[in-house]
Amino acid sequence: MVTRLTGGILRAVLVMLLIATPSLLLQAGGSGTPEIVALIALGAGLFTAVEYTSLSPSLVEFRDAPPFNRIRFATIALSVFLLSLLARDGTEPSTFTALVAALAAPLGHALDIPYSPVRLVMLTLPDGTPAALADQVRSGAALSYLLSLGSLASFAALLRFRGWPMRSGNFNVWINLPTFDPTSGPDVIWRLRRDGQFNLVLGFLLPFVVPALLSIGVPLLGPLDLSNPHTMIWMLTGWAFLPASLLMRGVALQRVADMIGAQRERASAREAGLMPA
């Protein structure tokens, strides 16, 4: 109980620090920005503490199957931190921010190719966007997209070399998939594979679909203002992180379905061995 409580509080603090990072590294975006950020951070921290200190979570998936959520958190935290430094370089440059910008700029040009997700993000910028802002968005999009690919590579290595999730202990479907009810609907393996395939397809398409939807919505909602560094940081982070998270979830659900199928086969084999000839 003490370990669970300590871990939940530590995770809550890390989540609050993550949300506050852009405000800590950048100037306030408006008169009410610090208060809004503090309110969101407190709410997210409270939710995290409740989910990780309770006996069973209500929404957080794979809570007891590390390091699935640790990879996702590290990815989004690193993305927010580096994008905040990139944005800070435009207003308060330093040696560290200049280093991040110098490394991200060639990466942005390398990934800004026709039909690439980075190019589609650039096409959402309105006409007349300052060159400095366009370069910053290009570098930020490439940086966040590369980090999302890194998270997928890390998860693939986890599956290949550590046999996730069974190496971390017994996998409890009720605890690790709180929104999935194994007792309702068709066969549980079929449903897990269906949901996994849906997540894989959606995760693959989102980096291309989101910029297109933003471009279509310009006549109704107006152009997206990425000149606000806070908006740029969270938009680019979400654009890159959400598809990667869906791809990881899709692969994880497929792995859980395979595990359940293997357990059924072993159980059937044992029953067949006990049956009289």
Residue, then its C-alpha position, 0 to 999 in steps of 0.5 A: m500500500v505504501t509503495r502504491l501510494t508513493g508511486g502514485i504521488l510521484r507520478a502525479v508530481l511528474v504529470m503536473l511538472l510536465i504540464a507546467t514545463p512550457s510556462l516555466l520555460l517561456q513567458a506567460g502567453g496571457s494574463g490568465t495563462p498561469e492560473i489556467v495552467a495551474l488548474i489543469a496541472l492540479g486536475a491532471g495530477l489528482f486524476t493520476a494520483v487516484e488512478y495509480t493509488s487505487l486497487s484498480p484503475s478506471l481509465v488508465e490502461f496497462r497500469d501494471a504492465p510497465p514500461f508501456n506507460r513509461i515509454r509514452f510519458a517519456t516521449i511526451a515529456l521529452s517532446v514538450f521539453l525540447l519544443s519549449l526550448l525551441a520556442r524559447d530560442g526565438t525570444e530568449p536564446s541561450t547556448f542550450t536553446a541554440l543547440v536544440a535549434a541547430l540540431a532540429a533545423p536540418l532534421g526539419h528540412a530532411l523530413d519536409i518532403p512531398y506528402s510527408p506528415v511534416r510537409l502537410v503540417m507546413l501546408t496548414l500555415p496561412d499565407g504570409t507566415p513569417a519565415a522565422l515562424a515557419d522554420q520553427v514549426r518545421s523544426g518542431a514538427a520534425l522533432s516531435y515526429l522523430l520522437s514518436l518514431g523513437s517511442l515506437a522503436s523502443f516499444a518494438a524492442l520491448l516486445r522483441f527482447r523482453g517478451w512484454p508483457m509477460r516478463s513483467g509478471n502475470f497480466n491481469v486483463w481487468i486491471n490493465l484494460p479497465t475499459f474493456d469488458p471481457t464478459s460482454g459481446p463476442d469472443v474476447i480474442w476477436r474483439l481485442r484483435r478488432d480493436g487492435q487493428f482499428n487502433l493501428v489503422l487510425g494511428f497510421l492515418l492520423p499524422f496525414v488526416v489531422p493537417a488535412l482536417l485543419s486545412i478544411g476547417v480554415p474557412l469555418l474556424g480561421p487559420l491555426d495560430l501557431s505564433n503563440p508558442h504554447t499553442m505550437i508546443w501542445m499542437l505539435t506534441g499532440w499531433a505526433f504523440l497521439p498516433a504513436s500512442l494509438l499504434m502502441r495500443g494497437v500492437a499491445l492489444q494484438r499481443v494480449a489477444d495472442m497471449i489469451g489464445a495461447q493460454r486457451e490452446r494450452a488449457s485445451a491440450r491439458e484437458a485433452g490429455l486428461m480425457p480417457a481414450 
